[in-house]
């Protein structure tokens, strides 16, 4: 079992300069604690995401850490010009000594991609074209690609990533129909779905992997993401989680509500923390309670990678730091 961290970098109520510095201090703590990867969300024009240019924040992460791998979860590929993103990926991978995690996706919000003039209905097709063009640019000296959305003819590529053939590929998914694509490319996956749905996605991935004649021993990491608050007592953890979760949940739905678009996660993300935890989608408790929870949900989902969301809403840096310290000292060793 490996452990990672997912971060929306949503509005904490602190001044933005302090918000960034607080989160970088937390990232340093993730590095010291031995987490495998730090995964940063990309959202636009919303308090849900204050890293709308993930590469900018991740460049700071590269300099503030030594062993921690990191990357977007995910780059919204239809919003990028492939040549620009090829350069950014190469820079981050080289600057970090090969620690970059290349997370890709199309985006879940039609409102956000619409701000950029991207048609959500054709987003999947554009995503796959963008991925292929970028893949060529990361692995060859010239980029030639002719598609519906992108057209390149013998464009010289000056930089290369340190990892070969290209940085470790990650895919955030909630849809079973995307799994054959991910399995074909050997992508590590993370899902936010509930345990039963996560199990179906992971089992499907394993089946697709086996269909291609690949060894189960070579399976990529199969991840699930959960909100986590750890404290010395359950009442303390619950109080922190309840206070922090409410604004984060408002941030999640902010643009959907503003533009009167049905929010697709309304059922899986209830308005209050206690309901979220009762659904099995989060845990706030003592280290022993959190340890039992992680064991139960990873076994039930068949996951090999557990991704923690420690800092959300108005949870302070000190509160998140305490969660990280207790998790690293009293939860992670049980899974070594």
Residue pairs with C-beta under 8 A, 6 or more apart in sequence:
1 298
1 304
1 305
1 306
1 335
2 36
2 221
2 304
2 305
2 306
3 34
3 35
3 36
3 305
3 306
3 307
3 308
3 327
3 332
3 335
4 35
4 36
4 37
4 38
4 39
4 190
4 223
4 305
4 306
4 307
4 308
5 30
5 35
5 37
5 38
5 39
5 307
5 308
5 309
5 310
6 39
6 41
6 73
6 190
6 225
6 307
6 308
6 309
7 23
7 38
7 39
7 40
7 41
7 309
7 311
8 41
8 43
8 48
8 49
8 248
8 251
8 309
8 312
9 19
9 23
9 40
9 41
9 49
9 50
9 51
9 57
10 47
10 48
10 49
10 50
10 247
10 248
10 251
10 312
10 313
11 19
11 47
11 48
11 50
11 247
11 251
12 19
12 22
12 311
12 313
12 314
12 315
12 316
13 247
13 314
14 22
16 50
19 50
20 50
20 57
20 60
22 317
23 311
23 317
24 60
24 61
24 64
25 317
25 321
26 310
26 311
26 317
26 320
26 321
26 324
27 38
27 61
27 64
27 65
27 68
27 70
28 64
28 65
29 321
29 324
29 325
30 38
30 65
30 68
30 324
31 64
31 65
31 66
31 67
31 68
33 324
33 325
33 327
33 328
33 332
34 67
34 328
34 332
35 68
35 328
36 68
36 69
36 221
36 305
37 68
37 69
37 70
37 71
37 101
38 61
38 65
38 68
38 69
38 70
38 71
39 70
39 71
39 72
39 73
39 101
39 103
39 170
39 190
39 307
40 51
40 54
40 57
40 58
40 61
40 70
40 71
40 72
40 73
41 48
41 49
41 51
41 54
41 72
41 73
41 74
42 49
42 51
42 52
42 54
42 72
42 74
42 75
42 76
43 49
43 52
43 109
43 112
44 52
44 79
44 112
44 115
44 116
45 52
45 112
45 115
45 255
46 112
46 251
46 254
46 255
47 251
47 254
48 251
48 252
48 254
48 255
51 57
54 72
54 75
55 72
55 88
55 91
55 92
58 70
58 71
58 72
58 92
58 100
59 91
59 92
59 95
61 68
61 70
62 70
62 92
62 95
62 96
62 99
62 100
63 95
65 96
65 99
67 99
68 99
69 99
69 100
69 101
69 168
70 96
70 99
70 100
70 101
71 92
71 100
71 101
71 102
71 103
71 167
71 168
71 170
72 101
72 103
73 103
73 170
73 172
73 190
74 103
74 104
74 105
74 170
74 171
74 172
75 85
75 102
75 103
75 104
75 105
76 105
76 106
76 107
76 112
76 113
77 85
77 104
77 105
77 106
77 126
77 127
77 130
77 131
77 134
78 106
78 107
78 113
78 116
78 118
78 123
78 126
78 127
78 130
78 149
79 107
79 113
79 116
79 118
80 130
82 130
82 133
82 134
82 137
82 143
82 150
82 152
83 137
83 143
83 152
83 155
85 134
86 134
86 137
86 138
86 143
86 157
86 159
87 159
89 100
89 102
89 134
89 138
89 161
89 166
89 167
90 138
90 159
90 160
90 161
91 159
92 100
93 99
93 100
93 161
93 162
93 163
93 167
94 159
94 161
94 162
97 162
98 161
98 162
98 163
98 167
100 161
100 163
100 167
100 168
101 167
101 168
101 170
102 166
102 167
102 168
102 169
102 170
103 170
103 171
103 172
104 127
104 131
104 169
104 170
104 171
104 187
105 127
105 171
105 172
105 173
106 113
106 123
106 124
106 126
106 127
107 113
107 118
107 120
107 123
108 174
108 264
109 255
109 256
110 120
110 261
111 255
111 256
111 258
111 259
111 261
112 255
113 120
113 123
114 120
118 126
119 126
125 148
125 149
126 148
126 149
128 181
129 145
129 147
129 148
129 149
129 150
130 149
130 150
132 145
132 147
133 143
133 145
133 147
133 150
133 152
135 166
136 143
136 144
136 145
137 143
137 155
137 157
138 160
138 161
138 165
138 166
138 167
139 165
139 166
140 157
141 156
141 157
142 154
142 155
142 156
142 157
143 152
143 154
143 155
143 157
144 152
144 153
144 154
144 155
145 151
145 152
146 152
146 153
161 167
168 188
169 185
169 186
169 187
169 188
170 187
170 188
170 189
170 190
171 178
171 182
171 187
171 188
171 189
171 190
172 189
172 190
172 191
172 192
173 179
173 182
173 189
173 190
173 191
173 201
174 191
174 192
174 193
174 197
174 201
176 200
176 201
176 204
179 189
179 201
179 204
179 205
179 208
180 208
182 189
182 205
183 205
183 208
183 209
183 212
184 208
184 212
186 220
187 220
188 220
188 221
188 222
188 223
188 305
189 201
189 202
189 205
189 220
189 221
189 222
189 223
190 223
190 224
190 225
190 305
190 307
191 197
191 198
191 201
191 202
191 223
191 224
191 225
192 224
192 225
192 268
193 201
193 224
193 268
194 268
194 279
194 280
194 281
195 224
195 280
195 297
195 300
195 301
196 300
198 224
198 301
198 302
198 303
199 300
199 301
199 302
202 222
202 301
202 302
202 303
203 302
205 219
205 222
206 216
206 219
206 222
206 302
209 216
209 219
210 216
219 304
221 304
221 305
222 302
222 303
222 304
222 305
223 303
223 304
223 305
223 306
223 307
224 297
224 298
224 301
224 303
224 305
224 306
224 307
225 307
225 308
225 309
226 281
226 282
226 283
226 297
226 306
226 307
226 308
226 309
227 241
227 245
227 276
227 281
227 282
227 283
227 309
227 312
228 282
228 283
228 284
228 290
228 308
228 309
228 310
228 323
228 327
229 237
229 238
229 240
229 241
229 244
229 283
229 284
229 285
229 310
229 315
229 319
229 323
230 237
230 284
230 285
230 286
230 287
230 290
230 322
230 323
230 326
230 327
230 331
231 237
231 240
231 284
231 285
231 286
231 322
231 323
231 326
232 286
232 326
233 286
234 284
234 285
234 286
234 289
237 284
237 285
237 286
238 273
238 274
238 284
238 285
240 284
240 315
240 319
241 273
241 277
241 282
241 284
241 315
242 272
242 273
242 274
242 284
243 313
243 314
243 315
244 312
244 313
244 314
244 315
244 319
245 272
245 273
245 276
245 282
245 312
245 313
246 271
246 272
246 273
246 313
247 313
247 314
248 312
248 313
249 269
249 271
249 313
251 313
252 263
252 265
252 269
253 263
253 266
255 261
256 262
256 263
257 263
268 279
268 281
269 276
269 281
270 276
270 279
273 282
273 284
276 282
277 283
277 284
280 297
283 289
283 290
283 293
283 294
285 293
287 326
287 327
287 329
287 330
287 331
288 330
290 326
290 327
290 331
291 330
291 331
291 334
294 306
294 331
294 335
295 334
295 335
297 303
297 306
298 304
298 306
308 327
310 320
310 323
310 324
310 327
311 317
311 320
